[in-house]
């Protein structure tokens, strides 16, 4: 009998996160699941890796169909260690999430959820990061769970180019309010960050990061933020190659070596 495909799952909210549990359940019909996820919340880790401390794995559950580990590192550490030390075969799919909170627009740069998906893509494996626009640790993932099985099936069936991974964000609304799914581009915008200066109980000064998202193109109908604000699920294909190809020829003409 042919074995089911192997699916590697990670996240950045920790191995006990509710969103991760929903992703595991959605993926189980499609393959054998190995979970390697941080042992605590590691949001905002982007593509960070641990190089100054030893990494340690803890096994929580093991069977032919579902194995769960936690790691004292980042989401990217989790995928790297899984590929190098844990998995005995190449996974057919890397899934990350479901993140508690949006990873739309420029958040893809900071997101540990997308860092794990990007690492899977770097290994040539079809990879997807999922997020729900709700930061509550007890958020309602029922709408996400409704769509996840078909999404997982489509990626397994169709595959992705070896430089492409998907960033999928769900609006925080009921099933009847979902307008559909839009394949779109990343919104141009930035986080306008501010640090609040505070004083701890011992009189010491510390700083707490706050801020808000600044959308540079709120009316652009082909973007993820526009879709999410109108209750569409936003699917954005991201790529590994960060080269600004359109600027190469212009920059070649700069006076790099000075006049002689």
Secondary structure, DSSP 4 states (H G I P E B T S, - for coil): -PPPEEEEEE-SS-TT-HHHHHHHHHHHTTEEEEEEEESS--TT-TT----SS---EEEEE--SSEEEEEESS-HHHHHHHIIIII-SS--SEEEEEEEES---TTHHHH-HHHHHHHHHHHTT--EEEEEES---TT---HHHHHHHHHHHHHHHHH---TTEEEEEEE-SS-GGG--EEEEEBPPPEEEEEEEEEEE-TTS-EEEEEEEEEEES-TT-TTBHHHHHHTTEEEEEEEES----GGGHHHHHTS-TT---
